[in-house]
Amino acid sequence: MTIPATQAEDVGAVPQQSHWLDRIDRACERIGDSLNPILVKETRQALKSRQFVTTFSVLLFAALGWTVVGSLSLMPQIYTSPSAPRLLIGYYIVLAIPMLLVVPLAAYRSLEGEIDDGTLELLSISTLSPWQIVLGKLASAMLQMVLYYVALFPCVAYAYTLRGVDLPTTLLIMALLIAAAVMLTILSLFFAPLARSRTGRISTLLAVMLVLLLSEWGLAFLVVNLILFGNPLSTGMMFYIVTSALVFALSIGHLLLTATAAQLTPESENRSTHLRVSMLLFSTVVVGLGALAIQMFDRAAVDILLIYGIVAGVFWLICGSMIAAEREVVTPRVRRELPSSLFARCLLTWLTPGPVTGLVFAVVNVVALAMAGRIAFRYLFDQAATPAIPNPVNPLVMAFAGYAVVFLVSVRLVIGGIRINNNPRVEVGLAALIAVAVVSALVPYSLGLHFNDYREYSYSGWQISNWAWTLLEIFRGRNLEREVLVVAFTGLFAFLGCVLATPHVVLPRRTATPLRVKRERAETGT
């Protein structure tokens, strides 16, 4: 029996089609294997979990219910008058709850569960790095956000067609929601490894929930005002705010992810270098945005520069206090990676672990930002037709830098005394900073009250250690040139004394790599 030609072609087409599908399947398998295995595991678990199925179902039913109820409540004006604001507010609330509350809490609980169940220890001995673990958790959370966003996007498009909200405002609201959701997820992942005990984990969970609820309320207030009243900012100001917010979010997000990965890294590894590079990136961002503000707004950039100065000062006080609380002991594994040449040691030593190298790194950044601020304000003062720039800005910057250096050196000394009998965590450095700041301001003010029979009295040079009162008097325009010089030189001498007293800690020496370690690296190809 002979087979017709058409049937023969069909029979021959089956293996060809099967071969084509097999190639696609193998390609998809290779792509899946090349992805982060934590992302694959977390995605599979998340999409099959009861939490995601319940949240996604509630989101769909809530969107459908609000579409029906909101549309009927606007009848018959929905055909003739703009009706988008009310529907868009409802859709925002429906979408914001899972993206700003459910997803960050799920990411927090996922990483905390890995630590609590002990599975993180198994992951640490595998080929996965802490960065892969953290990025896998974040990518899984972002994938859930995309699914929620895609599910509600047609509803937002439907609300836009009803008129009343322009397209840039709608896009801005969606961008704000996505950016806030990603940042809150990163912050939740940062909080997950902080606590060690069960009581600490409960406190951390409550802190995360408080931050998420406050962020939800604050962003909802902003979005509702944008929907109802529109965007009151000019095009230039809007461009600058969006650009600065995006760059700040990227730098802070990178720093928080780096800090999270550092907490998951074993103590024998180098935890400090990547963190300090990320902090240096933040300082670069501040200087760059300040220069952009001067270029775009000229004299109106004074307020922006003052805000940047306060943010940068608080940032480096917090980070510098924790850097100064690091352990003095540098493990042999880290010593093998230290720079060896003279040029590399001069530039890169301050990125290596250690409290004094960290102190030098923080002080250099504080002084550099203070000098950049003085140059920026001087430039604005010279460009102004009238002296609109306040004269006390330069002494204010100089005094703040001096107080910051004194505080960081004091934290280093306090933590050094505590480490004689204890091994505190770096977070104790922040507590020491708060204690030093409170004592230095409260003690001289209390003594002044006592010697003045607890009556109100005016500022004098005896209150020079009272940083709050001194900075306030300088900001009000009072001439305190002598006090500013005393504070600046006190910070300089304290810093030099702390550095010169511990030269072996300031410039740690690199150790040679043992032959056994070289053989193991050659065998494993690392």
C-alpha positions as CSV (number, residue, x, y, z in Angstrom):
1,M,0.0,0.0,0.0
2,T,1.4,3.4,-0.9
3,I,1.0,6.5,1.2
4,P,-0.2,9.6,-0.5
5,A,2.2,12.4,-0.9
6,T,0.2,14.8,1.2
7,Q,0.0,12.3,4.1
8,A,3.7,11.6,3.8
9,E,4.4,15.3,4.1
10,D,2.2,15.4,7.2
11,V,4.0,12.4,8.7
12,G,7.4,14.0,8.1
13,A,6.2,17.3,9.6
14,V,5.6,15.8,13.0
15,P,9.3,15.1,13.9
16,Q,10.3,18.4,12.5
17,Q,7.7,20.3,14.7
18,S,8.7,18.2,17.7
19,H,12.4,19.0,17.1
20,W,11.5,22.7,16.9
21,L,9.6,22.6,20.2
22,D,12.4,20.7,21.8
23,R,14.9,23.4,20.9
24,I,12.7,26.1,22.4
25,D,12.3,24.0,25.5
26,R,16.0,23.5,25.9
27,A,16.7,27.2,25.3
28,C,14.1,28.1,28.0
29,E,15.7,25.5,30.3
30,R,19.2,27.1,29.8
31,I,17.8,30.6,30.4
32,G,16.2,29.4,33.6
33,D,19.4,27.7,34.8
34,S,21.3,30.9,34.1
35,L,19.0,32.9,36.3
36,N,19.5,33.4,40.0
37,P,18.4,30.1,41.6
38,I,17.0,32.1,44.6
39,L,14.8,34.0,42.2
40,V,13.5,30.7,40.6
41,K,12.9,29.2,44.0
42,E,11.2,32.3,45.5
43,T,9.1,32.8,42.5
44,R,7.8,29.2,42.5
45,Q,7.1,29.4,46.2
46,A,5.5,32.8,46.0
47,L,3.2,32.1,43.0
48,K,2.0,28.8,44.7
49,S,1.6,30.3,48.2
50,R,-1.7,31.0,49.8
51,Q,-0.7,34.6,50.4
52,F,-0.2,35.4,46.7
53,V,-3.3,33.5,45.5
54,T,-5.5,35.2,48.2
55,T,-4.0,38.7,47.6
56,F,-4.3,38.4,43.8
57,S,-7.9,37.2,44.0
58,V,-8.9,39.9,46.4
59,L,-7.2,42.5,44.1
60,L,-9.2,41.3,41.1
61,F,-12.5,41.2,43.0
62,A,-11.8,44.6,44.5
63,A,-11.0,46.1,41.2
64,L,-14.1,44.6,39.6
65,G,-16.3,45.7,42.5
66,W,-14.9,49.3,42.5
67,T,-15.3,49.5,38.7
68,V,-19.0,48.6,39.0
69,V,-19.8,50.6,42.1
70,G,-17.7,53.6,41.1
71,S,-19.2,53.8,37.6
72,L,-22.8,53.4,38.8
73,S,-22.2,56.1,41.5
74,L,-21.1,58.5,38.8
75,M,-24.2,58.0,36.6
76,P,-25.4,59.8,34.6
77,Q,-22.7,62.5,34.8
78,I,-20.1,60.0,33.7
79,Y,-21.1,60.6,30.1
80,T,-20.9,64.4,30.2
81,S,-18.5,65.5,33.0
82,P,-14.9,64.5,33.9
83,S,-15.2,61.5,36.2
84,A,-11.7,60.0,36.4
85,P,-10.5,61.4,39.8
86,R,-12.9,59.4,42.0
87,L,-12.3,56.1,40.1
88,L,-8.5,56.7,40.0
89,I,-8.3,57.2,43.8
90,G,-10.1,54.0,44.3
91,Y,-7.9,52.1,41.9
92,Y,-4.8,53.5,43.6
93,I,-6.0,52.3,47.0
94,V,-6.7,48.9,45.6
95,L,-3.2,48.6,44.1
96,A,-1.3,50.4,46.8
97,I,-2.3,48.0,49.6
98,P,-0.6,44.9,48.1
99,M,2.3,46.7,46.6
100,L,3.2,48.9,49.7
101,L,2.1,46.5,52.5
102,V,1.8,42.9,51.4
103,V,4.8,42.5,49.1
104,P,7.4,44.2,51.5
105,L,6.1,42.2,54.4
106,A,6.3,39.0,52.4
107,A,9.9,39.8,51.4
108,Y,10.8,40.6,55.0
109,R,9.2,37.4,56.3
110,S,10.9,35.3,53.5
111,L,14.4,36.5,54.4
112,E,13.7,36.3,58.2
113,G,12.4,32.8,57.7
114,E,15.6,31.8,56.0
115,I,17.5,33.0,59.0
116,D,15.1,31.7,61.6
117,D,14.9,28.2,60.1
118,G,18.7,27.9,59.6
119,T,18.5,27.4,55.8
120,L,20.6,30.6,55.3
121,E,23.6,28.7,56.8
122,L,23.2,26.0,54.2
123,L,23.0,28.7,51.5
124,S,26.2,30.3,52.8
125,I,28.2,27.2,52.2
126,S,27.0,26.9,48.7
127,T,28.2,28.8,45.6
128,L,25.6,31.5,46.1
129,S,26.9,34.8,47.3
130,P,25.0,37.0,49.8
131,W,24.3,39.5,47.0
132,Q,22.6,36.7,44.9
133,I,20.5,35.8,47.9
134,V,19.4,39.4,48.5
135,L,18.8,40.2,44.8
136,G,16.9,36.9,44.4
137,K,14.5,38.0,47.2
138,L,14.1,41.5,45.7
139,A,13.6,40.2,42.2
140,S,10.9,37.8,43.4
141,A,9.1,40.6,45.1
142,M,9.4,42.8,42.1
143,L,7.9,40.1,39.9
144,Q,4.8,40.0,42.2
145,M,4.5,43.7,41.9
146,V,4.6,43.5,38.1
147,L,1.7,40.9,38.2
148,Y,-0.4,43.1,40.5
149,Y,0.4,46.2,38.3
150,V,-0.5,44.4,35.0
151,A,-3.7,43.1,36.5
152,L,-4.9,46.6,37.4
153,F,-3.5,48.5,34.5
154,P,-6.7,48.1,32.3
155,C,-8.7,49.6,35.2
156,V,-6.3,52.6,35.4
157,A,-6.6,53.0,31.6
158,Y,-10.4,52.9,31.9
159,A,-10.3,55.7,34.5
160,Y,-8.1,57.8,32.3
161,T,-10.5,57.6,29.4
162,L,-13.2,59.3,31.6
163,R,-11.3,62.5,31.6
164,G,-10.3,64.7,34.6
165,V,-6.7,63.6,35.1
166,D,-4.0,64.3,32.5
167,L,-1.6,61.6,31.2
168,P,1.6,63.0,32.9
169,T,-0.1,63.0,36.3
170,T,-1.3,59.4,35.8
171,L,2.1,58.2,34.7
172,L,3.7,60.1,37.7
173,I,1.3,58.4,40.1
174,M,2.1,55.0,38.8
175,A,5.9,55.7,38.8
176,L,5.7,57.0,42.4
177,L,3.8,53.8,43.4
178,I,6.4,51.5,41.8
179,A,9.4,53.4,43.1
180,A,8.0,53.5,46.6
181,A,7.1,49.8,46.6
182,V,10.6,48.8,45.5
183,M,12.3,51.1,48.1
184,L,10.0,49.8,50.9
185,T,10.8,46.2,49.9
186,I,14.6,47.0,50.0
187,L,14.1,48.6,53.4
188,S,12.1,45.5,54.6
189,L,14.9,43.2,53.5
190,F,17.4,45.4,55.3
191,F,15.5,45.1,58.6
192,A,15.2,41.3,58.3
193,P,18.7,40.3,59.4
194,L,19.1,43.0,62.1
195,A,17.7,41.2,65.1
196,R,19.2,38.0,66.5
197,S,16.8,37.1,69.3
198,R,13.1,36.4,69.1
199,T,12.2,39.6,71.0
200,G,14.3,41.6,68.7
201,R,12.6,40.1,65.7
202,I,9.2,41.0,67.1
203,S,10.4,44.6,67.6
204,T,11.9,44.7,64.1
205,L,8.6,43.4,62.6
206,L,6.7,46.1,64.5
207,A,9.1,48.8,63.2
208,V,8.7,47.5,59.6
209,M,5.0,47.6,59.9
210,L,5.0,51.1,61.3
211,V,7.3,52.3,58.5
212,L,5.1,50.7,55.9
213,L,1.9,52.1,57.3
214,L,3.3,55.6,57.6
215,S,4.6,55.4,54.0
216,E,1.3,54.2,52.8
217,W,-0.5,57.1,54.5
218,G,2.0,59.7,53.3
219,L,2.1,58.5,49.7
220,A,-1.7,58.3,49.6
221,F,-2.0,61.9,50.8
222,L,0.4,63.0,48.1
223,V,-1.4,61.0,45.3
224,V,-4.9,62.2,46.3
225,N,-3.7,65.8,46.2
226,L,-2.1,65.2,42.8
227,I,-5.3,63.7,41.5
228,L,-7.7,66.3,42.9
229,F,-5.6,69.5,42.4
230,G,-3.1,68.6,39.8
231,N,0.7,69.2,39.7
232,P,1.5,72.8,40.8
233,L,5.2,72.6,40.0
234,S,6.8,74.1,37.0
235,T,8.4,71.9,34.3
236,G,12.0,72.7,35.4
237,M,11.3,72.1,39.1
238,M,9.4,68.9,38.3
239,F,12.3,67.6,36.2
240,Y,14.7,68.3,39.0
241,I,12.6,66.7,41.7
242,V,12.0,63.6,39.7
243,T,15.7,63.3,38.7
244,S,17.0,63.9,42.3
245,A,14.4,61.5,43.8
246,L,15.4,58.8,41.3
247,V,19.1,59.2,41.8
248,F,18.7,59.4,45.6
249,A,16.5,56.3,45.6
250,L,19.1,54.4,43.5
251,S,22.0,55.4,45.8
252,I,20.1,54.7,49.1
253,G,18.7,51.5,47.6
254,H,22.2,50.3,46.7
255,L,23.5,51.2,50.1
256,L,20.7,49.3,51.9
257,L,21.1,46.2,49.6
258,T,24.9,46.3,50.3
259,A,24.3,46.6,54.0
260,T,21.8,43.6,53.9
261,A,24.4,41.5,52.0
262,A,27.1,42.5,54.5
263,Q,24.9,41.3,57.3
264,L,24.6,37.9,55.6
265,T,28.4,37.7,55.0
266,P,30.5,35.7,57.5
267,E,32.6,37.8,59.8
268,S,35.8,36.4,58.4
269,E,35.0,38.1,55.0
270,N,35.4,41.7,54.1
271,R,32.2,43.5,54.9
272,S,33.3,47.1,54.8
273,T,34.8,47.8,51.4
274,H,31.5,47.6,49.4
275,L,29.7,49.6,52.1
276,R,32.2,52.4,52.0
277,V,32.1,52.5,48.2
278,S,28.4,52.8,48.3
279,M,28.7,55.7,50.9
280,L,31.2,57.4,48.6
281,L,28.6,57.1,45.8
282,F,26.1,58.8,48.0
283,S,28.4,61.8,48.6
284,T,29.0,62.0,44.8
285,V,25.3,62.0,44.3
286,V,24.9,64.9,46.8
287,V,27.6,67.0,45.1
288,G,26.3,66.3,41.6
289,L,22.7,67.2,42.5
290,G,23.9,70.3,44.3
291,A,25.8,71.4,41.1
292,L,22.7,70.7,39.0
293,A,20.6,72.8,41.3
294,I,23.0,75.7,41.0
295,Q,23.0,75.3,37.2
296,M,19.2,75.2,37.0
297,F,18.0,77.6,39.7
298,D,20.9,79.9,40.4
299,R,20.1,82.0,43.6
300,A,17.0,79.9,44.3
301,A,19.3,76.9,44.9
302,V,20.2,78.2,48.4
303,D,17.3,76.3,50.1
304,I,18.1,73.2,48.1
305,L,21.8,73.3,49.1
306,L,20.8,73.8,52.8
307,I,18.6,70.7,52.7
308,Y,21.3,68.7,51.0
309,G,23.8,69.8,53.6
310,I,21.5,68.7,56.5
311,V,20.8,65.4,54.8
312,A,24.5,64.7,54.1
313,G,25.6,65.8,57.6
314,V,23.1,63.5,59.3
315,F,24.0,60.7,56.9
316,W,27.7,60.8,57.6
317,L,27.2,61.2,61.3
318,I,25.0,58.0,61.4
319,C,27.2,56.0,59.1
320,G,30.5,57.3,60.5
321,S,29.5,56.4,64.0
322,M,28.8,52.8,63.0
323,I,32.1,52.7,61.0
324,A,34.0,53.9,64.0
325,A,32.5,51.0,66.0
326,E,33.9,48.3,63.8
327,R,36.2,45.6,65.2
328,E,39.9,46.4,65.3
329,V,40.8,42.8,64.4
330,V,41.3,42.2,60.7
331,T,41.1,38.5,59.8
332,P,44.0,36.9,57.8
333,R,41.7,36.3,54.9
334,V,41.0,40.0,54.7
335,R,44.7,40.9,55.1
336,R,45.6,38.9,52.1
337,E,43.4,41.2,50.0
338,L,44.8,44.5,51.3
339,P,46.6,46.8,48.8
340,S,50.3,46.3,48.7
341,S,51.8,49.2,46.5
342,L,52.4,52.6,48.0
343,F,49.9,54.3,45.7
344,A,47.2,51.8,46.3
345,R,47.7,52.0,50.1
346,C,47.4,55.8,50.0
347,L,44.1,55.6,48.1
348,L,42.5,52.3,49.0
349,T,43.5,51.7,52.6
350,W,40.5,53.8,53.8
351,L,38.1,51.4,52.1
352,T,39.5,48.4,54.1
353,P,37.9,47.2,57.4
354,G,38.9,48.8,60.6
355,P,37.5,51.5,63.0
356,V,40.4,54.0,62.4
357,T,40.5,53.6,58.7
358,G,36.7,54.1,58.7
359,L,37.1,57.2,60.9
360,V,39.6,58.6,58.4
361,F,37.2,57.8,55.6
362,A,34.2,59.4,57.3
363,V,36.1,62.5,58.3
364,V,37.5,63.0,54.8
365,N,34.0,62.8,53.4
366,V,32.6,65.3,56.0
367,V,35.4,67.8,55.3
368,A,35.1,67.3,51.5
369,L,31.4,67.9,51.6
370,A,31.9,71.0,53.9
371,M,34.4,72.4,51.5
372,A,32.1,71.8,48.5
373,G,29.3,73.5,50.4
374,R,31.5,76.5,51.1
375,I,32.5,76.8,47.5
376,A,28.9,76.5,46.3
377,F,27.6,79.1,48.7
378,R,30.5,81.4,47.8
379,Y,29.7,81.0,44.1
380,L,26.1,81.9,44.7
381,F,27.0,84.8,46.8
382,D,29.3,86.2,44.1
383,Q,26.7,85.7,41.4
384,A,23.9,87.5,43.4
385,A,23.3,91.1,42.5
386,T,22.3,91.7,46.1
387,P,23.6,89.9,49.2
388,A,20.7,87.5,49.4
389,I,22.9,84.7,50.6
390,P,23.0,84.6,54.4
391,N,26.5,85.4,55.7
392,P,26.5,82.8,58.5
393,V,26.4,79.9,56.1
394,N,30.2,79.6,55.9
395,P,30.9,79.6,59.6
396,L,27.8,77.3,60.1
397,V,29.3,74.8,57.7
398,M,32.7,75.0,59.3
399,A,31.3,74.6,62.9
400,F,29.1,71.7,61.9
401,A,32.1,69.9,60.3
402,G,34.2,70.5,63.5
403,Y,31.4,69.2,65.8
404,A,31.0,66.1,63.5
405,V,34.7,65.3,63.7
406,V,34.7,65.7,67.5
407,F,31.6,63.4,67.8
408,L,33.1,60.7,65.6
409,V,36.4,60.7,67.5
410,S,34.4,60.5,70.8
411,V,32.4,57.5,69.5
412,R,35.7,55.8,68.5
413,L,37.0,56.3,72.1
414,V,33.8,55.2,73.8
415,I,33.5,52.1,71.7
416,G,37.2,51.3,72.3
417,G,36.6,51.4,76.0
418,I,33.5,49.2,75.7
419,R,35.5,46.6,73.6
420,I,37.9,46.0,76.5
421,N,35.4,43.6,78.1
422,N,32.7,43.2,75.5
423,N,32.2,42.7,71.8
424,P,29.4,45.2,70.8
425,R,27.8,45.3,67.4
426,V,28.3,48.3,65.1
427,E,24.8,49.6,66.0
428,V,26.2,50.5,69.4
429,G,28.2,53.2,67.7
430,L,24.9,55.0,66.8
431,A,23.8,54.8,70.4
432,A,27.2,56.1,71.5
433,L,26.8,59.0,69.1
434,I,23.3,59.9,70.4
435,A,24.7,59.7,74.0
436,V,27.7,62.0,73.2
437,A,25.5,64.5,71.4
438,V,22.9,64.7,74.2
439,V,25.6,64.9,77.0
440,S,27.6,67.6,75.2
441,A,24.5,69.8,74.7
442,L,22.7,69.1,78.0
443,V,25.5,69.3,80.5
444,P,26.7,72.9,79.8
445,Y,23.1,74.1,79.5
446,S,22.2,72.5,82.9
447,L,25.2,74.0,84.5
448,G,24.4,77.4,83.1
449,L,20.8,77.1,84.5
450,H,22.2,76.1,87.9
451,F,24.6,79.1,88.1
452,N,21.9,81.5,87.0
453,D,19.4,80.3,89.6
454,Y,17.4,78.4,86.9
455,R,16.5,81.6,85.1
456,E,16.8,82.3,81.4
457,Y,20.2,83.4,80.3
458,S,22.0,84.4,77.1
459,Y,24.6,82.5,75.2
460,S,28.3,82.8,76.2
461,G,31.6,81.1,75.3
462,W,31.1,78.6,78.1
463,Q,28.4,77.0,76.0
464,I,30.8,76.1,73.2
465,S,30.3,72.4,73.7
466,N,26.6,72.9,73.4
467,W,26.5,72.3,69.7
468,A,22.7,72.9,69.3
469,W,22.8,76.3,70.9
470,T,26.1,77.3,69.1
471,L,24.8,76.3,65.7
472,L,21.5,78.1,66.3
473,E,23.3,81.3,67.3
474,I,25.4,81.2,64.2
475,F,22.4,80.6,62.0
476,R,20.7,83.6,63.6
477,G,23.6,85.8,62.4
478,R,25.6,86.2,65.6
479,N,29.4,86.6,65.1
480,L,31.0,83.6,66.8
481,E,34.3,83.5,64.9
482,R,36.4,82.6,67.9
483,E,34.1,79.8,68.9
484,V,34.0,78.4,65.3
485,L,37.8,78.4,65.2
486,V,38.0,76.6,68.6
487,V,35.6,73.9,67.4
488,A,37.4,73.5,64.1
489,F,40.9,73.2,65.7
490,T,39.5,70.9,68.5
491,G,38.2,68.5,65.8
492,L,41.5,68.7,63.9
493,F,43.7,67.9,67.0
494,A,41.3,65.2,68.2
495,F,41.4,63.5,64.8
496,L,45.2,63.7,64.5
497,G,45.6,62.4,68.0
498,C,43.3,59.4,67.4
499,V,45.1,58.6,64.2
500,L,48.6,59.0,65.4
501,A,48.0,57.0,68.5
502,T,47.2,53.8,66.6
503,P,49.4,53.7,63.5
504,H,49.2,49.9,63.3
505,V,45.4,50.1,63.0
506,V,45.4,53.0,60.6
507,L,47.7,51.3,58.1
508,P,47.3,47.5,58.4
509,R,49.9,45.4,56.6
510,R,49.1,42.9,53.9
511,T,50.0,39.3,54.7
512,A,51.3,36.8,52.2
513,T,48.9,34.1,50.9
514,P,49.9,30.6,52.3
515,L,50.9,28.0,49.7
516,R,48.1,25.7,50.9
517,V,45.5,28.4,50.1
518,K,47.1,29.0,46.7
519,R,46.9,25.2,45.9
520,E,43.3,25.1,46.9
521,R,42.4,28.1,44.8
522,A,44.3,26.6,41.8
523,E,42.4,23.3,42.2
524,T,39.0,25.0,42.5
525,G,39.7,27.7,39.9
526,T,38.8,30.5,42.2
